[in-house]
Amino acid sequence: MKNTEKRRRKNAFLDFLGTLWRTKKVAFFGLLVLVLFILVAIFADVIAPQKMENGLLASHLMDAAKPPSLEHPLGTDAMGRDLLSYMIYGARTSVILGISCTILSTVISVIIGVTSAVIGGRFDLYLQRFIDAWQCIPGMLIMLILMSIMGPGMVSMVVVLSVPGGIGGSRMIRSAAISVKDSGYCGMSKMLGGKNVWRMIHHVIPNIMPLVLMNLANSLGGTIMMESTLNFLGFGVNINTPSWGYLLTSQGRSKMYTAPWIGLAPGLAITIMVFAAAMFGDGVRDILDPRLKGGMGSFSRKKIRRIAAKYRSRKKAAEGTNG
């Protein structure tokens, strides 16, 4: 039984990738770009031309702000560090931090939304009023206050980017969980003595998983943008930690006219990754959302041509009988 379940899960994943390739090639390309960025972040020590020593990239002031060349394909920054190596190590901050914060934020949204929907009553009422008050406060203000209290660092960034987003995103999860909770099979489980935790794990969460995956894919780009924004404002990771957003704020603005390649490299990297995440999220939504099935977004060009040909043939046949 366990082997058959593993095969089904494996086939479901391969079927999803096949559907993504056949119907949403742009989304499939976005997934490949995201996987490429993740591999670059994981194997940064192997790929980077200039290695980090004691957590720092060696700086050579004699080579400061040099344009791209064969020795330095992306040029050097204002401290003489190889910009390509800095970008590769900076992927660890922007990519891994963005993905981990997105996953943690989605988990928080699922826990709050599903718990609020299944338990209901006063617990749901008080929790939703707290979320209403929370959403009245600007999100950037909350992040800046938390960062000023906790200080810079990776742990602080994970908490600041995950908790506010998870609380705000629980509304959509709650609405989907309420529709599942009110269904017949979930009500029958309650009548048979099923506890709230049992219904959450075995009935509610599996049936809202497509929505959770859509939320996960769509929020990845926004998380990366928020991480870069905090680094841009100087509230991000430590100064010695390579980061795309910090490179933009520390040297990209000051060297915008004299050395534009310093700001161009992290700006393009952030743009490409956010675009890839957005395209992948749209593809996942079009495939998993049942409301979009049967619409033009779920049809390939061949299917559209077949439907158009059938319509024309039926129209000609109707005209022939009328004539």
N, C-alpha and C positions, 0 to 999 in steps of 0.2 A: 504493500500500500504506500509506503514512504517513497519507493522508487517511482511509482506512477505519479504521485503528487509532485515530485521533483521534475519529472518529465513534462507534466502539464504546465508548471511554472516556467520552465525553460522554453517550451513551445510558445507560451503566451508572450514571453518577452521577445522571442524571435519574430513572432507574428506582428507584434507591435512595431518592431523595427522595420519589418517588411512593408507594413501598411504606411509607415511614415515615409519610407523611400518611394513607394509607388504614388502616393497621393500628395505628399507634402515634401517635395525635394528641398525647398528652401529651409524648412524646419529640420530636415535631416542634415543639411549642411551646417546649420546652427549647432546641432548636437556634436558634429565632428569638430567644430571650432572650440566648443566648450571642453571636449575631451582632450584636444590638443593643448589648451591652456592648462588643464589639470596635470597633464604629463610633464609639461615644462616646469610647473611649480614643484612637482614631486622630484624630478631628476635635475633640479637646478644645479646641484654640485657637479654633475657630470657634464651638463651642456655648457655652462657659463665659461667663456674664455678666460676670464680673470676670477680666481677663486677667492672666497672670503677667508680671512685669517683673524681668529679670535672674534668672530661675529662682525667684522668690518671689512669693507673693500678698500684695498690700498689706494691712496690718492697720490698723484704726481702733479704738483703745481706747475711744473714746466709744460705739461700737456693739457693745461686747463682750457676748456671751451674750444677744442679743436673740431673742425667740421668732419663729417663722415669720410673715411678713407679705408684702404685695404686693412690696415692694422686695427682700426676701430670702425666697424661698419656703420654704427649709428652715431659716431663721434664721441666726444667726452663731455662731461659736465663741468661746472665751474671749479670743481676741486680736482680735476684731472682723472676722474674715475671713468672706466670704460662704460659707456651708456648701455651697451647691449647686455653686459653682465649685470648692471644695476636693474635693468628691466626684467631680466630672467629671475633674479632673486626677489624683485618686487612682486612678481606673480604669486609668490608664496603668501604675501600679505593680502593682495587684492582678490586672488582667486580662491585660495583655501579659506580665508576668513569670510569671503562673501558666501561661499557654498555652505560652510558650517553654520553661519548665522541664519541663512535661509532655512536650513533644515530644523534648527532649534526653534526658530520663530514659528514654523509650521507646526511643530510638535506642541508648542505652547497654545497655539490657536485651537488645535484639535482637543487638547485636554480641557481648556476653558469652555469651548463651544459645546462639545458633546456632554460634558458634565452638567452644564447649565440647562441644556435641552432635556436630558433624561431625568434629572432630579426634579426640575421645575419648582413650582410653588414660590415660597418666599426667597429661597436661595437664588432662584433664577431672577426674581424681581430685584433683589438687592445687588446682585452681581451685574445685572444689565444697567442699573442706575450708576454704579461705579464706572462702568465702561463708558457710559454717556458723559460723565464728568471728565473722564480721562481723555476722551476725544475732543473735548472743548479746548484743551491746552495744545498749543502748536507743538508738533512732533519734534521739530528742530530745537525748540526751547528745552524740552525735556531731555534731549540727548546732550545738549551743551551743559545743562545743570549736572547731569549724571557724570559726564566726563570730567567736569571741574571738581566734583567730589571724589571720584574714584581715581583720577589721575590717568595719564596716558599708559598704554600697554595693550597687548593682545587680549588679555582677559577682560579688561574694561570695555574694549571694542565689542567683544562677543556679547557681553551683557547688555550694553547700550543699544546695539543694533537688533538684538533678538527680543528682549522683553517688551519694549513699546510696540514693535511691529506685531508680536504675537497677541498682545491684548487687543489691539485694534482690529486685527484680522479674524478674531474669534466670532464676530457678528455673522459673517457669511457661513462659517462652519455651523454655527448654531441654527441658522434658518434651515440648512439642509438636514441637520440632525433631527429637528422637530418633525419634518415631513416623514422621516423614516420611523421615528418613535411612534407616530400616530398610525402607522400601517397595521394591517391585520396580524401579520406574523409576529410583530414585536409586541402587540397587545396580548396575543395568545401566550407568548413566552412569559409575560408578567402574570397572567392568570395561572399558569402552571407553576409559579413560584420562583421564576427567574429573578435574581437580584439585579440591581442597577448596574453593577460592574459587569455581570454576565451579559446583559443586553448591550452595554457599550461595546464590549470586545467582540461579541459574536454576531451582533445584528446591525448596530448603528455604524460603527467605524468601517466595516467591510463595504457597506452600501454607499458610503460617501467618499470612498477612496478615490474615484475619478476626480471629484471636485478638489480633494486634497492635493492630488498630483498636479492638477491645473493651477491651483494656488501656489504650489511650490515652484513650478516652472515660471510662472508669470512674475513672481516676486523676486526672482534672482537678480534681474537687471536693476530693479530699484534698490536692492540691498547693496550691490556693488557701487551704485551711484552715491548712496548715503555714506558708505565707507570712504569713498574718494572725497566727498564733500567735507567730512570731518577732518580728514588729513589735510585738505586744502585750507581749512580754517585754523589749523594748528592744534586740534584737539584729538588727534589720532594716535598712532603708535609712537614708539620712542624715536627720537631723532636719528639714531644710528641704525634703525631698522629700515631697509629699502622698501619704499612704497611709491606707487604711481601717483597717488594724490599728493603726497608730500613733495615729490619732485616737481609737480606743477606749481605748488605754492611757494616753495623755497627758491627755486631757480627759474622755473618756467616764466613767471611774470617779470622778474628783474632782467632776464636775458632774452626777452621776447623779440627784440629788434636786433641785438648783436649776435645772438646764438639761438635762432628759432628752433633748431633741431632738438634742443633740450626739452622744450615744452611740447613739441610735435609728437615725439615718441610716446610718452605716457598718455597724451590726449587721444592718439589713434588707437592705442591698446585698449583704453577704457571704452571708446566708441565701438570698436569691433566686438568686444565681449558683451556689452550691453545689447547691441543689435542681435548678436547670436542668441543670447538668452531670450530676448523678446520674440524672435522668430520661432525658436523651439517651443516657447510657451504657447504661442498661437497655434502651432501645429498640434500640440498635445490637447489643447482645448477643442480644436475642430474634430479630433478623432474620438476623444473620450466623452465629450458632452453629447448626451442623447438628443438634446433639443436641436442640434445642428445636423443630425443624420437625416438624410433625405433632402437637405438643402443643396444649393449649388456648390457650397464649400466642400462637401464630402464626395463630389463626383470628379472623376478624372476626365481628361479631354475625350478619351475613347468612349466613355459612357455617355457623355453629352452628345457626341456625334451619333451614337446609336439611337438615343432617344429622339434626336432631331430627325433622323432618317425614318424611324417608325412613324413619327408624327406626319411627315410629308407623304409617306406611302398611304397612311390612313386617310389623309386629306384628299389624295388623288382618287382613292377608291370611292370615297363618299361623293366626290364630284362626278365620277363615272356613272355611279348608280342614279344620281339625280338627273344626269343628262339623258 
